[in-house]
Amino acid sequence: MVIVPLLLSTLFNVEPSTGAESSATFPNCRILHFGAAFGSRDKPMRACEFELRSQPTPTIMRLRTFTASVVLCTAFTFVSYPSPSRISSTRMADGKEWLTQNLDIKTAPSFCYGDSELNCGQYGRLYTWESAGRACQSLSNGWRLPTDDEWRHMAKLYGGVSMDSADKGKDAYKALLTGGSSGFNALLGGGRSPDGQYARLEAHGFYWTASETDKTSGLFYNFGKGGQALHRQSGGDKQQAFSVRCVRE
């Protein structure tokens, strides 16, 4: 008795195909993850995730199927799906929701450090100032590139950047870096110059803000490993490519 494929077909107007795993593959959906979990003695529970190719906003549907001899119960959870890698976020001390991982959305122009996809997986992508804003907006649901004021205020609640604190940004650096008390998990992902040169991996984490210094430059935040401090910096060439965190209310 296969209820889930029939239910999915009814809800999403897709036709399931049969298979030995008794978990259907749908023409309009792509299985992202498939694995066995808890289940009954004769039939295991299957946990599947599908990417619904719906418009205007693609969505991940998490489907958990609990299978027993005569009872089958399904539970659905819908979450926004902006990219192949699931995003994570937390509400920071400023009351706003921030990403807790570097953005990894393929938005042109954006780059993997050293042109290596492995670095995108570990550090996220590097974006120009203009593409950073578009990448955050592509998440929809209120996500956007944070302004200088938002970055500065959030950092103050963890000690403040170098120009705002007696310790010259050291407490904020420690709290906001990966493993720090805030859960923000900033990374030292380096950057890319306008002429395509990569530098500062595992030495600096540069993060764009939505704020401009002038028509050709923007403000950014710099986690510097050498001084163990967080700095607010102006004059970043908009064609440089830096890491990105998005924020929403």
GUMI-331853 format. One record per atom (N, C-alpha, C): residue in one letter; x, z, y. Coordinates in steps of 0.05 Angstrom, whole numbers, padded with zeros to 5 digits, always signed. Atoms other than C-alpha are relative to their C-alpha. Layout:
BEGIN
AXZY/...
END
This chain:
BEGIN
M+00017+00000-00024/M+00000+00000+00000/M+00018+00000+00025/V-00018+00002-00023/V+00038-00025+00061/V-00017-00001+00026/I+00016-00003-00024/I+00004+00000+00124/I+00015-00008+00025/V-00015+00004-00025/V+00060-00004+00175/V+00002-00029+00009/P-00001+00028-00008/P+00071-00080+00174/P-00027-00011+00010/L+00026+00009-00008/L-00004-00091+00179/L-00007+00011+00028/L+00006-00012-00025/L-00010-00042+00236/L+00016-00013+00023/L-00017+00013-00019/L+00049-00073+00273/L-00010-00028+00007/S+00010+00027-00004/S+00020-00142+00263/S-00025+00000+00018/T+00024-00003-00016/T-00046-00119+00293/T+00006+00007+00029/L-00006-00010-00026/L-00015-00083+00352/L+00015-00021+00017/F-00018+00016-00016/F+00037-00134+00372/F-00002-00030-00006/N+00005+00028+00006/N+00010-00200+00344/N+00024-00013-00012/V-00023+00011+00014/V+00070-00212+00299/V-00006+00000-00029/E+00005+00003+00029/E+00071-00234+00227/E+00024+00011-00015/P-00022-00011+00016/P+00112-00191+00179/P+00008-00018-00023/S-00009+00013+00024/S+00154-00220+00124/S+00006+00022-00021/T-00005-00021+00020/T+00162-00183+00058/T+00029+00001-00009/G-00028-00002+00008/G+00227-00157+00030/G+00002+00023-00020/A-00003-00020+00021/A+00255-00112-00024/A+00000+00028+00012/E-00002-00027-00012/E+00263-00055+00026/E-00028+00011+00008/S+00028-00006-00009/S+00187-00054+00040/S-00001+00008+00029/S+00001-00003-00028/S+00205-00052+00113/S+00002-00028+00012/A+00003+00028-00007/A+00184-00116+00148/A+00019-00008+00022/T-00014+00012-00022/T+00224-00162+00192/T-00020-00018+00015/F+00020+00014-00016/F+00183-00191+00249/F+00013-00022+00017/P-00012+00022-00015/P+00195-00258+00283/P+00005+00007+00029/N-00004-00006-00029/N+00187-00228+00353/N+00016+00026+00004/C-00015-00025-00002/C+00228-00167+00338/C+00027-00002-00015/R-00026+00000+00013/R+00301-00155+00319/R+00006+00029-00008/I-00007-00027+00009/I+00321-00095+00277/I+00027+00007+00011/L-00025-00010-00011/L+00374-00056+00313/L+00013+00020-00018/H-00012-00021+00017/H+00383+00000+00264/H-00018+00004-00023/F+00016-00005+00023/F+00360+00013+00194/F+00014+00020-00018/G-00013-00020+00017/G+00373+00074+00152/G-00020+00017-00015/A+00017-00018+00016/A+00345+00121+00100/A+00003+00028+00011/A+00000-00028-00009/A+00326+00191+00119/A-00016+00016-00021/F+00015-00016+00019/F+00281+00244+00088/F-00023-00015-00011/G+00022+00014+00012/G+00226+00223+00042/G-00010+00015-00025/S+00011-00012+00024/S+00186+00237-00020/S+00018-00006-00024/R-00017+00004+00023/R+00214+00238-00090/R+00002-00029-00009/D+00000+00027+00011/D+00194+00167-00107/D+00005-00021+00022/K-00004+00020-00021/K+00199+00133-00039/K+00013+00014+00024/P-00013-00013-00023/P+00248+00150+00017/P-00014-00007+00026/M+00009+00007-00027/M+00230+00153+00090/M+00019-00020+00011/R-00017+00020-00014/R+00256+00093+00129/R-00002+00004+00030/A+00000-00002-00029/A+00276+00099+00202/A+00009-00027+00011/C-00007+00027-00010/C+00276+00032+00238/C-00004+00000+00030/E+00004+00005-00028/E+00284+00011+00310/E-00002-00030+00005/F+00004+00028-00005/F+00258-00055+00336/F+00001-00005+00030/E+00001+00009-00027/E+00270-00092+00400/E-00024-00019+00003/L+00024+00017-00004/L+00203-00119+00423/L+00007-00020+00022/R-00006+00021-00019/R+00214-00185+00458/R-00025-00005+00017/S+00024+00002-00017/S+00158-00172+00508/S+00009-00003+00029/Q-00006+00004-00028/Q+00155-00188+00581/Q-00021+00016+00016/P-00025+00006-00014/P+00166-00168+00635/P+00023+00019-00008/T-00020-00020+00005/T+00203-00107+00609/T+00004+00004-00030/P-00005-00004+00029/P+00235-00107+00539/P+00000+00030-00006/T+00003-00028+00007/T+00223-00042+00503/T+00010+00004-00029/I-00006-00007+00028/I+00251-00007+00442/I-00024+00015-00011/M+00019-00016+00014/M+00200+00017+00393/M+00014+00015-00022/R-00010-00015+00022/R+00223+00073+00349/R-00022+00005-00020/L+00020-00003+00021/L+00185+00073+00284/L+00011+00018-00021/R-00007-00018+00023/R+00189+00130+00236/R-00023-00001-00020/T+00020+00004+00021/T+00153+00119+00171/T+00004+00022-00021/F-00001-00021+00020/F+00138+00178+00127/F-00017-00009-00024/T+00014+00012+00023/T+00120+00153+00057/T-00001+00020-00023/A+00004-00017+00024/A+00091+00195+00001/A-00015-00017-00020/S+00013+00016+00021/S+00054+00174-00062/S-00025-00013+00010/V+00025+00011-00008/V-00013+00165-00029/V-00005+00002+00030/V+00003-00004-00029/V-00003+00183+00044/V+00022-00013+00015/L-00020+00012-00017/L+00032+00143+00097/L-00007+00006+00029/C+00005-00007-00028/C+00038+00169+00168/C+00020-00013+00017/T-00019+00013-00018/T+00069+00131+00225/T+00000+00014+00027/A-00003-00012-00027/A+00095+00158+00292/A+00015-00020+00017/F-00012+00020-00017/F+00112+00113+00350/F+00010+00014+00026/T-00010-00009-00025/T+00156+00129+00410/T+00010-00024+00015/F-00009+00022-00016/F+00166+00079+00466/F+00019+00009+00021/V-00019-00007-00021/V+00227+00082+00510/V+00010-00026+00013/S-00009+00024-00013/S+00254+00033+00561/S+00026-00009-00013/Y-00023+00012+00014/Y+00307-00014+00532/Y+00014-00020+00018/P-00013+00018-00019/P+00354-00043+00584/P+00022-00017-00012/S-00024+00013+00010/S+00412-00064+00540/S+00003+00006-00029/P-00004-00006+00028/P+00437-00067+00469/P+00009+00028-00006/S-00008-00028+00004/S+00467+00002+00478/S-00020+00018+00014/R+00020-00018-00011/R+00417+00058+00489/R+00012+00016+00023/I-00010-00016-00022/I+00425+00094+00556/I-00007+00029-00004/S+00006-00029+00001/S+00428+00169+00563/S+00002+00010+00029/S+00001-00010-00027/S+00414+00210+00625/S-00006+00030-00001/T+00007-00028-00002/T+00405+00281+00649/T-00008+00006+00029/R+00007-00009-00027/R+00375+00317+00709/R+00022+00018+00011/M-00023-00015-00011/M+00433+00342+00752/M-00010+00022+00019/A+00007-00023-00017/A+00435+00402+00799/A-00014-00009+00025/D+00014+00010-00024/D+00409+00358+00856/D-00029-00006-00006/G+00028+00005+00007/G+00343+00350+00818/G-00005-00029-00007/K+00004+00028+00007/K+00354+00275+00806/K+00011-00006-00028/E-00008+00008+00027/E+00363+00240+00740/E+00023-00021+00003/W-00024+00017-00001/W+00432+00208+00731/W+00007-00010-00028/L-00011+00008+00026/L+00460+00166+00675/L+00024+00018-00007/T-00023-00016+00010/T+00510+00205+00633/T+00019-00017-00015/Q-00020+00018+00012/Q+00547+00144+00609/Q+00003-00023+00020/N-00005+00023-00018/N+00578+00085+00646/N-00018-00023-00008/L+00018+00022+00005/L+00531+00026+00653/L+00014-00022-00015/D-00011+00022+00016/D+00542-00030+00603/D-00022-00022-00003/I+00019+00022-00001/I+00493-00085+00623/I+00014-00025+00008/K-00014+00025-00007/K+00517-00156+00623/K-00014-00014+00023/T+00010+00011-00025/T+00503-00175+00695/T+00023-00014+00014/A-00022+00015-00012/A+00545-00230+00727/A+00002+00005+00030/P-00025-00003+00015/P+00596-00217+00753/P+00005+00029-00009/S-00009-00026+00010/S+00618-00159+00709/S+00020-00005-00022/F-00023+00005+00017/F+00677-00148+00664/F+00006+00024-00018/C-00011-00021+00017/C+00706-00109+00606/C+00030+00003+00008/Y-00028-00005-00007/Y+00772-00076+00623/Y+00019-00015-00019/G-00018+00016+00016/G+00828-00122+00600/G-00013-00023-00015/D+00015+00021+00014/D+00775-00172+00579/D-00004+00006-00029/S+00004-00009+00027/S+00765-00131+00516/S-00027+00013-00003/E+00026-00011+00005/E+00695-00118+00489/E+00002+00029-00009/L-00004-00027+00009/L+00722-00055+00457/L+00000+00020+00024/N-00001-00018-00023/N+00734-00026+00526/N-00028+00002+00013/C+00027-00003-00010/C+00663-00042+00548/C-00015+00021-00017/G+00013-00019+00017/G+00639-00002+00488/G+00008+00029+00006/Q-00010-00028-00006/Q+00682+00058+00508/Q-00004+00008+00028/Y+00000-00007-00029/Y+00682+00055+00584/Y-00022-00012+00016/G+00020+00015-00015/G+00623+00011+00603/G+00013-00024+00014/R-00010+00023-00014/R+00629-00051+00645/R+00009+00006+00028/L-00009-00002-00027/L+00663-00060+00712/L-00015-00021+00017/Y+00018+00017-00017/Y+00619-00089+00768/Y+00011-00003+00028/T-00004+00003-00029/T+00629-00118+00837/T-00021+00017+00014/W+00019-00016-00015/W+00592-00081+00892/W-00028-00012-00002/E+00026+00013+00001/E+00536-00132+00892/E-00013+00000-00027/S+00012+00001+00027/S+00527-00138+00817/S-00007+00029-00010/A+00006-00028+00007/A+00527-00061+00811/A-00029+00007+00007/G+00027-00006-00009/G+00463-00057+00851/G-00021-00014-00018/R+00019+00015+00017/R+00429-00112+00810/R-00001+00012-00028/A-00001-00010+00028/A+00451-00081+00744/A-00017+00025-00002/C+00017-00024+00001/C+00419-00014+00761/C-00030-00007+00002/Q+00028+00008-00004/Q+00355-00047+00785/Q-00011-00013-00026/S+00010+00014+00024/S+00351-00086+00719/S-00010+00020-00021/L+00011-00020+00018/L+00337-00020+00684/L-00029+00006+00005/S+00028-00005-00009/S+00271-00017+00722/S-00006+00030+00000/N+00010-00028+00002/N+00230+00047+00721/N+00014+00018+00021/G-00010-00016-00022/G+00260+00070+00787/G+00030+00004+00001/W-00029-00003+00000/W+00334+00065+00769/W+00012-00017+00023/R-00013+00014-00022/R+00380+00045+00826/R+00029+00010+00003/L-00027-00009-00005/L+00452+00049+00849/L-00001+00022+00021/P+00002-00022-00019/P+00462+00116+00884/P+00015-00005+00026/T-00013+00003-00026/T+00480+00119+00958/T+00023+00019+00002/D-00022-00018-00006/D+00541+00153+00986/D-00011+00028+00004/D+00011-00027-00004/D+00497+00211+01009/D-00008+00013-00026/E+00009-00011+00025/E+00469+00220+00939/E+00024+00009-00017/W-00024-00008+00014/W+00538+00220+00907/W+00012+00025+00012/R-00014-00022-00013/R+00566+00267+00959/R-00015+00026-00003/H+00016-00024+00003/H+00508+00316+00956/H+00001+00011-00029/M-00002-00008+00027/M+00509+00317+00880/M+00027+00014-00006/A-00027-00011+00005/A+00584+00330+00879/A+00003+00027+00013/K-00002-00026-00013/K+00577+00387+00929/K-00011+00023-00017/L+00012-00020+00017/L+00534+00424+00880/L+00018+00008-00023/Y-00020-00006+00020/Y+00593+00424+00832/Y+00027+00007+00011/G-00025-00008-00013/G+00646+00443+00882/G+00008-00018+00024/G-00006+00018-00023/G+00650+00382+00928/G+00024-00018-00004/V-00022+00018+00001/V+00696+00323+00937/V+00023+00012+00016/S-00024-00011-00012/S+00766+00333+00965/S-00003+00007+00030/M+00004-00005-00029/M+00744+00328+01038/M-00020+00021+00006/D+00022-00019-00004/D+00687+00377+01028/D+00006+00028-00012/S-00005-00025+00015/S+00720+00433+00989/S+00028+00012+00005/A-00026-00014-00004/A+00775+00485+00996/A+00020-00007-00023/D-00018+00006+00023/D+00802+00466+00927/D+00007-00030-00002/K-00006+00029-00001/K+00807+00392+00947/K-00011-00016-00023/G+00015+00016+00020/G+00757+00367+00896/G+00007+00006-00029/K-00008-00006+00028/K+00786+00401+00834/K-00023+00010-00017/D+00022-00010+00016/D+00724+00439+00812/D-00020-00022-00007/A+00018+00022+00005/A+00680+00378+00820/A+00011-00019-00021/Y-00013+00018+00019/Y+00729+00335+00781/Y-00004+00012-00028/K+00001-00013+00026/K+00730+00385+00723/K-00029+00001-00010/A+00028-00002+00009/A+00654+00395+00722/A-00013-00026-00007/L+00014+00026+00003/L+00635+00322+00726/L+00014-00019-00020/L-00014+00016+00019/L+00688+00293+00680/L-00011+00005-00029/T+00008-00004+00028/T+00674+00283+00605/T+00009+00027-00011/G-00006-00027+00011/G+00670+00351+00572/G-00005+00022+00020/G+00004-00020-00021/G+00655+00386+00638/G-00027+00013-00002/S+00024-00017+00002/S+00600+00437+00649/S-00025-00014+00009/S+00024+00013-00011/S+00553+00389+00685/S-00015-00018-00020/G+00012+00019+00018/G+00541+00341+00627/G+00000-00029+00011/F-00001+00026-00013/F+00555+00282+00674/F+00018-00020-00015/N-00018+00015+00018/N+00613+00257+00631/N+00012-00025+00013/A-00014+00022-00013/A+00650+00214+00681/A+00024-00009-00017/L-00022+00012+00015/L+00703+00168+00650/L+00021-00012+00019/L-00022+00011-00015/L+00770+00144+00674/L+00003-00029-00009/G+00002+00027+00010/G+00753+00071+00665/G+00016-00021+00015/G-00017+00019-00015/G+00801+00039+00715/G-00017-00019+00017/G+00014+00019-00017/G+00783-00021+00757/G+00013-00028-00003/R-00010+00028+00000/R+00793-00096+00768/R+00002-00009+00029/S-00005+00010-00027/S+00822-00127+00831/S-00015-00027+00004/P+00013+00025-00004/P+00790-00188+00864/P+00014-00024-00013/D-00014+00022+00012/D+00845-00232+00835/D+00002+00003-00031/G+00003-00001+00029/G+00829-00209+00764/G+00020+00019-00014/Q-00019-00018+00012/Q+00883-00156+00753/Q-00013+00027-00007/Y+00011-00025+00008/Y+00863-00094+00714/Y+00021+00022+00002/A-00020-00022-00004/A+00895-00026+00728/A-00015+00027-00001/R+00008-00028-00003/R+00887+00050+00725/R-00017+00010-00023/L+00015-00011+00022/L+00853+00057+00657/L+00012+00027-00009/E-00007-00027+00008/E+00854+00130+00636/E+00017+00015+00022/A-00013-00013-00023/A+00884+00147+00704/A-00020+00005+00023/H+00020-00003-00021/H+00825+00137+00751/H-00027-00010-00010/G+00027+00009+00005/G+00750+00131+00746/G-00012-00007+00027/F+00011+00009-00025/F+00722+00090+00804/F-00030-00006-00003/Y+00029+00003+00002/Y+00647+00091+00818/Y-00012-00010+00026/W+00012+00011-00024/W+00610+00047+00867/W-00024+00017+00010/T+00025-00009-00012/T+00557+00072+00915/T-00014-00024+00012/A+00015+00022-00012/A+00503+00030+00947/A+00006-00002+00030/S-00005-00001-00029/S+00531+00046+01016/S+00024-00018+00008/E-00020+00019-00010/E+00572-00004+01056/E+00018+00013+00022/T-00017-00006-00023/T+00632+00008+01102/T-00003-00021+00021/D+00006+00023-00017/D+00623-00061+01131/D-00009-00023-00019/K+00010+00022+00016/K+00603-00131+01106/K+00016-00006-00024/T-00017+00008+00022/T+00662-00137+01060/T+00009+00024-00017/S-00009-00023+00014/S+00673-00066+01036/S-00022+00022-00004/G+00019-00021+00005/G+00635-00007+01006/G+00014+00026-00007/L-00011-00027+00007/L+00643+00067+00992/L-00001+00004-00030/F-00001-00005+00028/F+00663+00091+00924/F+00011+00028-00005/Y-00011-00027+00007/Y+00682+00156+00888/Y+00021-00004-00021/N-00024+00003+00016/N+00748+00165+00853/N+00008+00026-00014/F-00010-00023+00016/F+00763+00213+00797/F+00030-00006-00006/G-00029+00005+00004/G+00839+00218+00799/G+00012+00020-00019/K-00011-00017+00021/K+00873+00245+00737/K+00026+00014+00009/G-00025-00011-00009/G+00940+00256+00771/G-00003+00026+00015/G+00005-00024-00016/G+00914+00306+00822/G-00023+00017-00010/Q+00022-00014+00012/Q+00856+00328+00778/Q-00021+00006+00022/A+00018-00004-00023/A+00809+00317+00837/A-00019-00024+00003/L+00020+00021-00006/L+00747+00278+00859/L+00001-00006+00030/H-00003+00009-00028/H+00754+00237+00923/H-00023-00019+00007/R+00018+00020-00012/R+00705+00200+00967/R+00016-00019+00017/Q-00017+00020-00013/Q+00735+00135+00991/Q-00016-00023+00012/S+00013+00023-00013/S+00715+00080+01039/S+00018-00024-00001/G-00017+00024-00001/G+00740+00010+01046/G+00005-00014-00026/G-00003+00014+00025/G+00732-00013+00975/G-00009-00029+00002/D+00007+00029-00001/D+00734-00089+00973/D-00024-00005-00019/K+00024+00004+00016/K+00665-00110+00948/K+00005-00019-00024/Q-00006+00017+00023/Q+00698-00160+00901/Q+00016+00014-00021/Q-00012-00016+00021/Q+00735-00105+00864/Q-00023+00007-00020/A+00019-00007+00020/A+00701-00085+00800/A+00005+00029-00010/F-00002-00029+00006/F+00687-00011+00787/F-00022+00007-00020/S+00020-00010+00017/S+00646+00031+00740/S-00025+00007+00016/V+00025-00005-00013/V+00573+00047+00754/V-00016+00022-00015/R+00021-00018+00010/R+00524+00104+00745/R-00024-00005+00017/C+00025+00005-00015/C+00451+00095+00764/C-00015+00027+00002/V+00014-00024-00005/V+00403+00147+00790/V-00030-00006+00005/R+00028+00003-00007/R+00328+00157+00798/R-00011+00028+00006/E+00012-00026-00008/E+00282+00211+00825/E-00010+00015-00025/
END
